[in-house]
Amino acid sequence: MTFADPPAESRVVCEGYHDRAMWAGALQHLGCLDIRGRGGRDPWGRPVAGQGDYGFVTPTGRFVRLRPVHGGPAQLRRHVLSSLALSQTAPVSRLVVQTDADCDTALGPDQVPQLTLGTVSRWLTDAAVPHRTAADGSLLLASGTPIHLLHWRVDAPPRPGVPAKQTLERVLCSALAAVAPDCADAVEAWLASRPDGLPIPVNAAAQAKAPALSYLAGWFADGGSEGFAQRLWAHRAVRAELIGSLETTGVWSILQQVAA
């Protein structure tokens, strides 16, 4: 495996395995090579292993690391700061923080996401990391490394089979509902028909995942939940819908830059 010189990495820090799968599918669509089963070493000769990392090489030989943090803002903060601390020995040329917007479409498209760029800027200020806001809206370190904050969201009217909460699941379900509205109607009807009385506490905050897992159970059960988002990139019509929504929110542009 030949890497670009001088060695550096683009690092994507995301909330969990499903976000990692979404990025993996998009990077492979953009021509990046998954190196986990091909020696799996980064440009400094270290195995791409531990902490759930995935490693990719772009068509121009640049290294991309995907790291799930298994949590929300507190875990993202810790990994952002640790990534910058380690960049002294393994330079980070671009840092992407990917998170759910976590607001509700019923409250309107202008609702502020749970995690904002201002919050990330405060993380850096508290850690005495010099930075400024760049013209494109990213944060720019003194070294020239940009930090991007990206949100999973789809600003569109409510529709059957699509959760209202702005999460990765909303992005996936919106694409599926656009391509197969009959399936979306079936998911909506099944969820509405569920009886009460299950003797197990239900996590109301996790109900945004219910439609996505219903599509998974109905049509993609052979691949498991972790690879669900990644598999959707293999379907041309669904992929086109995914790209369209990611273009609208600015995620696709950053994905292309990471994959270049």
Buried (B, 14 or more C-beta within 10 A) or exposed (E): BEBBEEBBBBBBBBBBBBBBBBBBBBBBBBEBBBBBEEEBBBBEEEEBEEEBBBBBBBEEBBBBBBBBBEEBBEBBBBBBBEBBEEBEEBBBBBBBBBBBBBBEBEEEEEBEBBBEBEBBBEBBEEEEBEBEEBEEEBBBBEBEBBBBBBBBBBEBEEBBBBBBBBBBBBBBBBBBBBBBEEBBBBBBEBBEEEEEEEEEEEEEEEBBBBBBBBBBEEEBEEEEBEBBBBBBBEBEEBBEBBBBBBEEBBBBBBBEEBBE
